[in-house]
Amino acid sequence: MEDEPLKEWAARREQHRPTPGERRAVPLGEHPQQGAHTDPDAPRGIQEWDGHQWTPAGVAKDHATAADETGQDTTRHAARIPLPTYSNLPPRPEPWHPTQVWHHPDAS
């Protein structure tokens, strides 16, 4: 197995890292890693990336309010994540056709 050069790894890592000042919403409660759809009325903590870690920046009363606060940041985050290239997929297999003709017995 070949090792990836450190410069290439660091450049790839930087593409995925948040930009300083970027915000995200996290649910506050017993299950902080659940998605927004499980409890949209639960309060959310707003966190801001300072370049090294996520730091608390505020609290929102529910998911909708938190989404308003972090909306543009989530759009920038989505743009940073590369989509997979589909040109590397194998060719589509040919549909299966029986090698012998098969007849249904007459129903009459």
C-alpha positions in Angstrom: 0.0 0.0 0.0 1.4 3.4 -1.0 1.3 6.3 1.5 -0.4 9.4 0.4 2.0 12.4 0.4 1.4 14.7 3.4 0.8 17.8 1.3 -2.0 16.1 -0.7 -3.6 14.7 2.5 -3.5 18.2 4.1 -5.0 19.9 1.1 -7.8 17.3 1.0 -8.4 17.7 4.7 -8.6 21.5 4.4 -11.4 21.2 1.8 -13.6 19.4 4.3 -12.9 21.6 7.3 -15.3 24.3 8.3 -14.3 27.9 7.7 -13.7 30.0 10.8 -17.0 31.7 11.8 -19.1 28.9 10.3 -22.1 28.0 12.5 -24.0 24.7 13.1 -27.0 23.8 15.2 -26.9 20.8 17.6 -29.9 19.5 19.6 -29.8 20.0 23.3 -31.1 17.2 25.4 -30.6 13.5 26.1 -29.7 12.5 22.5 -27.6 15.3 21.1 -26.5 13.3 18.0 -30.0 12.7 16.6 -31.3 14.3 13.5 -33.6 17.4 13.4 -36.6 15.3 12.3 -36.7 13.3 15.5 -37.6 16.3 17.7 -38.0 19.5 15.7 -39.4 21.4 18.8 -36.4 20.7 21.0 -34.0 23.6 21.7 -30.8 23.8 19.7 -27.4 25.0 20.6 -25.6 27.1 18.0 -21.9 26.4 17.7 -19.3 28.4 15.8 -16.1 27.1 14.4 -13.1 29.1 15.7 -10.5 27.4 13.4 -9.7 24.7 15.9 -12.9 23.6 17.6 -16.7 24.2 17.8 -17.5 26.8 20.5 -20.9 27.7 21.9 -22.4 30.8 20.3 -26.0 30.8 21.3 -29.3 28.9 21.8 -32.3 28.7 19.5 -35.8 27.7 20.7 -36.4 25.0 18.0 -35.1 23.6 14.7 -36.7 26.2 12.5 -35.1 29.1 14.4 -31.7 27.3 14.4 -32.0 26.7 10.6 -32.6 30.5 10.1 -29.4 31.2 12.1 -27.2 28.7 10.3 -28.8 28.5 6.8 -26.1 30.1 4.7 -23.4 28.2 6.6 -25.0 24.8 5.8 -25.2 25.8 2.1 -21.4 26.6 2.1 -20.8 23.3 3.9 -22.7 21.3 1.3 -20.8 23.0 -1.5 -17.4 21.9 0.0 -18.2 18.2 0.0 -17.3 16.6 -3.3 -19.8 14.4 -5.1 -18.6 11.0 -6.2 -17.6 10.5 -9.8 -19.8 8.1 -11.6 -17.4 7.5 -14.5 -15.6 4.9 -12.5 -18.5 2.6 -12.2 -18.4 -0.7 -14.1 -20.4 -1.0 -17.3 -24.1 -1.9 -17.0 -24.6 -5.6 -17.4 -26.7 -6.8 -20.4 -30.3 -7.9 -19.5 -30.7 -11.6 -19.0 -32.4 -13.5 -21.8 -33.1 -17.3 -21.5 -31.0 -19.5 -23.8 -33.9 -21.8 -24.6 -37.4 -20.8 -25.7 -39.9 -21.8 -22.9 -43.5 -22.4 -23.6 -46.4 -22.3 -21.1 -48.7 -25.4 -21.4 -52.0 -24.5 -22.9 -54.5 -23.6 -20.1 -57.5 -25.1 -22.1 
